[in-house]
Amino acid sequence: MSMRDRIIVVCRSCEKPYVARLGNDGNLILPVGGRQCPCGGEEFDRLEADEESIHASDDTLRAADDD
């Protein structure tokens, strides 16, 4: 898997960041397994980095089961 398949996301509930993967179907796969952050959150903001800053995008992502 290339690094392009990995994205940084932040849980909307507890604001914990994760380096997640995008599955073949485009669903988010968390490194902690399952569909939730350990806090129970299932919605994540994708972080986008550029040379000047890191900011959250307006896209909300949901985790998928790690099949």
N, C-alpha and C positions, 0 to 999 in steps of 0.2 A: 504494500500500500504506500502510495506516495504521500508526502507531507501536504499536498494539495487537498487530500481527502480529510485532513484534520482542520478543525476550526476551534476557536476559543469561544466558549459560551459562559454566561453567568446566570445562575438560578435567580428567578425573579423574587422568590420568597426569602432566601437567606443571603443572596448576593455572593455565593461561593462560586469561584471560577473553575471551569473544567476545560481540558483539551479533549474534545469529543471527536468522533468520526462521523462522516456522512455515509450511510448505507447506500447500496446500489439503487434503492427506491427513493433516495433523498431524505430518508428519516434520520434523525439524530440518534447516535449510539453513545451513551455515557460510559466513562471508564469504570464507574461504580457498579455497573450491571443493572439490569432492569430499566424501568421507564422513569424512575424518580430519583431526585436528589435525596440523600439520607434525611433531609428535613421534611420530605414529603412533597416538595415542589415538583411540578411537571411542566412548567413553562420556563423558557430560557431565552435570554437576549443574546444575539450573536455580537461579538466584539469584532470591530474592524480596525486594523492598524494601518497607519500611513506614517510617513517620515516625521510628521509634526505632532501627532497625537493619537491616542487610542480612544475610541468612542463606541457607544452602543448603537446598533442600528435599530430601525423601527420594526424589524422582523421579529416575530415571536416564534420560537421553535418549540416543538414538543418532542420528548424523548420516545424512542421506539424500543421494543424488546430486542435484545442482542441475539438475533437468530443465527 
